[in-house]
């Protein structure tokens, strides 16, 4: 295979493929997370558009197999699309997070402050290496997890916080 010279046409083709791949892979990243969270119809719509964009991109490559710049655009678009998809999913913050807050000594008051802010909190007494602790459990929309973190760290800087993505199955109390 010979390398095609870098002309405006070759560059435009590679740039088009790059852009299509960024869109395609970004959609794929969000689609996978929608699948994991059980959002069937959203995943279906994303899958439809992902496939459509992919077919247009791959057609552009097959139209000129001698253009190595197209292949570089394809690879760079894939890599960039992965990062853009992760950034996009963070901004969308779909789903719920389960937050566990372990507070040495201030947990009961912290739980009341979180409830006053509209969060449902379940308290459990515990014992850590240095004595008694309160374990606070909250399941919140992912968009509100930074708010919980801010409230906790402002009131109790020594609190230990963990976060997990969850998929609520049934019932519960959410003020979303």
DAHUHU-V64535 format. One record per residue. N is the residue number from 0. NEAR is the number of other C-alpha atoms within 12 Angstrom. Layout:
N_NEAR + N_NEAR
//
This chain:
0_8 + 1_9 + 2_16 + 3_19 + 4_14 + 5_16 + 6_14 + 7_12 + 8_16 + 9_27 + 10_21 + 11_18 + 12_32 + 13_34 + 14_26 + 15_30 + 16_40 + 17_34 + 18_30 + 19_36 + 20_42 + 21_33 + 22_34 + 23_36 + 24_38 + 25_34 + 26_37 + 27_36 + 28_32 + 29_38 + 30_32 + 31_26 + 32_30 + 33_26 + 34_22 + 35_19 + 36_23 + 37_20 + 38_19 + 39_16 + 40_14 + 41_22 + 42_23 + 43_20 + 44_19 + 45_27 + 46_26 + 47_18 + 48_23 + 49_28 + 50_22 + 51_21 + 52_27 + 53_30 + 54_18 + 55_24 + 56_34 + 57_27 + 58_19 + 59_30 + 60_30 + 61_18 + 62_17 + 63_22 + 64_20 + 65_18 + 66_28 + 67_25 + 68_32 + 69_37 + 70_31 + 71_24 + 72_31 + 73_35 + 74_26 + 75_24 + 76_31 + 77_29 + 78_23 + 79_25 + 80_31 + 81_25 + 82_23 + 83_25 + 84_28 + 85_24 + 86_17 + 87_23 + 88_25 + 89_20 + 90_15 + 91_18 + 92_23 + 93_29 + 94_31 + 95_27 + 96_28 + 97_29 + 98_32 + 99_30 + 100_40 + 101_36 + 102_35 + 103_28 + 104_24 + 105_27 + 106_34 + 107_25 + 108_21 + 109_35 + 110_33 + 111_21 + 112_23 + 113_34 + 114_25 + 115_15 + 116_19 + 117_22 + 118_30 + 119_26 + 120_33 + 121_26 + 122_25 + 123_20 + 124_21 + 125_19 + 126_15 + 127_15 + 128_8 + 129_10 + 130_13 + 131_17 + 132_24 + 133_30 + 134_30 + 135_38 + 136_31 + 137_40 + 138_36 + 139_37 + 140_31 + 141_28 + 142_21 + 143_30 + 144_32 + 145_20 + 146_19 + 147_40 + 148_29 + 149_19 + 150_27 + 151_34 + 152_22 + 153_15 + 154_23 + 155_27 + 156_20 + 157_17 + 158_27 + 159_24 + 160_28 + 161_23 + 162_25 + 163_21 + 164_24 + 165_21 + 166_24 + 167_20 + 168_10 + 169_7 + 170_8 + 171_16 + 172_17 + 173_19 + 174_16 + 175_17
//
